[in-house]
Amino acid sequence: MKYYLLSVMQPVGGTPAPEVLEEIGKNLDVFHQELREADAWVFAGGLHGPESSTVLRPRDGDVLITDGPYAEGKEMLGGICLIKAPDLDAALEWGRKAALATTLPIEVRPFMGEADG
């Protein structure tokens, strides 16, 4: 079993209306329950906006600390879901379900190497 990261790509900017967020929340609860029932669940969570980030960069034998995102962009990492899947096709199917639940683009990436699970 390999581990895959499903990254939620969220547009930078305003927050959807409360009723939209409520519906997305319900859809995510259903998606997460389906992952648990399939024994594919590892972890999931949302992230604060990029303005809350702090970046640490090695510089001349020390570390430079700066506020704000690593890079400015039109999209940001809005949340992550770590899953177990037997192969990429299965992970892509979970990614498809995540995209439908969140109404946002989902990036699917395998972890390097084999993972026991």
MARLUMTI-596424 format. One record per residue (C-alpha): residue number from 0; z, x, y; residue in one letter. Coordinates in Angstrom, 1 decimal, decimal comma. Layout:
BEGIN
{pt NUM; {Z; X; Y}; A},
...
***
This chain:
BEGIN
{pt 0; {0,0; 0,0; 0,0}; M},
{pt 1; {-0,9; 1,4; 3,4}; K},
{pt 2; {0,6; 0,6; 6,8}; Y},
{pt 3; {-1,5; -0,7; 9,6}; Y},
{pt 4; {-0,8; -1,2; 13,2}; L},
{pt 5; {-2,1; -4,4; 14,9}; L},
{pt 6; {-2,1; -3,7; 18,6}; S},
{pt 7; {-2,2; -6,7; 21,0}; V},
{pt 8; {-4,5; -5,9; 23,9}; M},
{pt 9; {-3,4; -7,9; 26,9}; Q},
{pt 10; {-5,1; -8,1; 30,3}; P},
{pt 11; {-3,2; -6,6; 33,2}; V},
{pt 12; {-2,2; -9,2; 35,7}; G},
{pt 13; {-0,6; -12,7; 35,8}; G},
{pt 14; {1,3; -14,4; 33,1}; T},
{pt 15; {-0,2; -17,5; 31,5}; P},
{pt 16; {1,3; -20,9; 32,3}; A},
{pt 17; {4,6; -21,7; 30,5}; P},
{pt 18; {2,9; -24,3; 28,3}; E},
{pt 19; {0,3; -21,8; 27,2}; V},
{pt 20; {3,0; -19,2; 26,4}; L},
{pt 21; {4,9; -21,8; 24,4}; E},
{pt 22; {1,9; -22,6; 22,3}; E},
{pt 23; {1,2; -18,9; 21,7}; I},
{pt 24; {4,8; -18,4; 20,7}; G},
{pt 25; {4,6; -21,2; 18,2}; K},
{pt 26; {1,4; -19,8; 16,8}; N},
{pt 27; {3,0; -16,3; 16,5}; L},
{pt 28; {6,0; -17,7; 14,7}; D},
{pt 29; {3,7; -19,3; 12,1}; V},
{pt 30; {1,7; -16,0; 11,8}; F},
{pt 31; {4,9; -13,9; 11,4}; H},
{pt 32; {6,2; -16,3; 8,7}; Q},
{pt 33; {2,9; -16,0; 6,9}; E},
{pt 34; {3,2; -12,2; 6,9}; L},
{pt 35; {6,8; -12,5; 5,6}; R},
{pt 36; {5,7; -14,8; 2,8}; E},
{pt 37; {2,9; -12,4; 1,8}; A},
{pt 38; {5,3; -9,5; 1,8}; D},
{pt 39; {3,1; -7,9; 4,5}; A},
{pt 40; {5,7; -8,0; 7,3}; W},
{pt 41; {7,2; -4,7; 8,5}; V},
{pt 42; {7,9; -5,2; 12,2}; F},
{pt 43; {6,6; -6,9; 15,3}; A},
{pt 44; {7,5; -7,1; 19,0}; G},
{pt 45; {6,2; -7,5; 22,5}; G},
{pt 46; {6,4; -4,9; 25,2}; L},
{pt 47; {7,2; -5,0; 28,9}; H},
{pt 48; {4,4; -4,4; 31,3}; G},
{pt 49; {3,0; -0,9; 32,0}; P},
{pt 50; {4,9; -0,7; 35,3}; E},
{pt 51; {8,1; -0,4; 33,2}; S},
{pt 52; {6,9; 2,7; 31,4}; S},
{pt 53; {8,0; 6,3; 31,9}; T},
{pt 54; {5,7; 9,2; 30,8}; V},
{pt 55; {7,0; 12,6; 29,7}; L},
{pt 56; {4,4; 15,4; 29,8}; R},
{pt 57; {5,0; 19,0; 28,6}; P},
{pt 58; {4,3; 21,3; 31,6}; R},
{pt 59; {4,9; 25,1; 31,7}; D},
{pt 60; {7,7; 25,1; 29,1}; G},
{pt 61; {9,4; 22,1; 30,6}; D},
{pt 62; {8,8; 18,3; 30,7}; V},
{pt 63; {7,5; 16,4; 33,7}; L},
{pt 64; {8,8; 12,8; 33,9}; I},
{pt 65; {6,8; 10,3; 35,9}; T},
{pt 66; {7,1; 6,5; 36,3}; D},
{pt 67; {4,3; 4,2; 35,4}; G},
{pt 68; {1,7; 4,0; 32,7}; P},
{pt 69; {-0,1; 6,9; 31,1}; Y},
{pt 70; {-3,4; 5,6; 32,3}; A},
{pt 71; {-4,4; 2,7; 34,6}; E},
{pt 72; {-6,6; 0,1; 33,0}; G},
{pt 73; {-7,8; -3,5; 32,8}; K},
{pt 74; {-5,9; -4,0; 29,6}; E},
{pt 75; {-2,5; -2,8; 28,4}; M},
{pt 76; {-0,7; -2,7; 25,1}; L},
{pt 77; {1,2; -6,0; 25,1}; G},
{pt 78; {2,8; -5,8; 21,7}; G},
{pt 79; {2,6; -4,4; 18,2}; I},
{pt 80; {2,8; -5,6; 14,7}; C},
{pt 81; {3,3; -3,2; 11,8}; L},
{pt 82; {2,1; -4,6; 8,5}; I},
{pt 83; {1,6; -3,5; 4,9}; K},
{pt 84; {-1,9; -4,2; 3,4}; A},
{pt 85; {-3,7; -2,9; 0,3}; P},
{pt 86; {-6,8; -1,9; 2,3}; D},
{pt 87; {-8,7; -2,2; 5,6}; L},
{pt 88; {-10,3; -5,5; 4,7}; D},
{pt 89; {-6,9; -7,1; 4,2}; A},
{pt 90; {-5,6; -5,6; 7,4}; A},
{pt 91; {-8,6; -6,9; 9,3}; L},
{pt 92; {-7,9; -10,4; 7,9}; E},
{pt 93; {-4,3; -10,2; 9,3}; W},
{pt 94; {-5,8; -8,9; 12,6}; G},
{pt 95; {-8,1; -11,9; 12,7}; R},
{pt 96; {-5,1; -14,2; 12,3}; K},
{pt 97; {-3,2; -12,3; 15,0}; A},
{pt 98; {-6,1; -12,7; 17,4}; A},
{pt 99; {-6,2; -16,4; 16,8}; L},
{pt 100; {-2,5; -16,7; 17,2}; A},
{pt 101; {-2,2; -14,6; 20,4}; T},
{pt 102; {-5,7; -15,6; 21,9}; T},
{pt 103; {-6,0; -11,8; 22,7}; L},
{pt 104; {-8,0; -8,9; 21,3}; P},
{pt 105; {-6,3; -7,1; 18,4}; I},
{pt 106; {-6,9; -3,5; 17,5}; E},
{pt 107; {-6,3; -2,6; 13,9}; V},
{pt 108; {-5,5; 1,0; 13,0}; R},
{pt 109; {-4,3; 2,6; 9,7}; P},
{pt 110; {-1,5; 5,1; 9,7}; F},
{pt 111; {-2,5; 8,6; 8,6}; M},
{pt 112; {-1,9; 9,4; 4,9}; G},
{pt 113; {-0,6; 7,0; 2,2}; E},
{pt 114; {2,5; 5,1; 2,7}; A},
{pt 115; {4,8; 3,7; 0,0}; D},
{pt 116; {5,7; 0,1; 0,4}; G},
***
